Amino acid sequence: MRASVSTAGTQVGVECELPWVARLLAECCGDALEIDQLATIDTAQLRIRIERSRDPFDIGGLAPLTRAAWAGPGELVMLDVCTSGFDLRMRLERGRPVLSYRWRPPATTRAAVMTLRARFRLLARAALLQYPAMWFASTRGAVPLHAAVLSAGGATTLLAGPSGVGKTTVLMREVRKGGVATSDNLCVSDGTQCWGVVEPVRAEGATGRRMTHGRRETHLNERVDCLMPDVMVVLRRSVDGALAIRRCSAGEAARSLASGTYMAGELRRYWAFAATLATASGLGPAHPAITETSGLLSRRLACLEVALPEHCDMRLHEVLETVERSTCA
């Protein structure tokens, strides 16, 4: 398979020699994956290769960097990346990073793959595509955020808050009624614009592949690459079962966005991955400016906190209109 995908604000070229991995990536990307775009691959900002070989990557001439990783000028080899079963070699070719992967799982990882298949799919997608694209975005000043951005009802909203508070439910309700969104859970931002990370939506009531936490997958049909939010909504679960809306300070909103990002299970293995690539390549920061970017966004945007009851049918734009009416009154 030769294909390309625009994700995290990065044009990624993908060359895959393993049919089962090609299917896994196609399942992850849906319609965002463009097959046989040869010219696009050749000019892609980031190139990813999944090789058929099971031989170990040569580490001759490389020095130990950290446990199970070796580096030299413009080159890195990592074993069992993110416990996905794939080894990685990163090289700079004409100044552009090329990440090559080989399927070489150690016994413990292979056992986990056999018994925890949903977990493996998530790890493989992250290691092969999502994390590399987010890391490359960091070389251009964008940072990963556990947030969704959607446009509906005349407002473009950044949805912040930790996992499990209802962001996906709110987002899918708006999309089904004509809204558009960048992604389900992950985006990258420079403090002004937000680019979505291509991923399936994992939601209760979906009809696709069964995943963790009793959810199933579906694809975000009304997806756009980039949006510029004008309001930030921090979601939390209601304690007393009532819908509550209040304005919150920029500091409160920034703290919630940053802490939700660090708490996110989707990013748990990202920090070490990105720091290792940054150290070996000399590209991008060792640690992305999550707190600073969260602050930039919250100071630029109107910030609200919305406490959602467990079952709430109100649409987000109706919440925003309620606040606007109360302000005008």
Order of alpha helices (4+ residues) and beta strands (2+ residues): beta-beta-alpha-beta-alpha-beta-beta-beta-beta-beta-beta-alpha-alpha-alpha-beta-beta-beta-alpha-beta-beta-beta-beta-beta-beta-beta-beta-alpha-alpha-alpha-beta-alpha
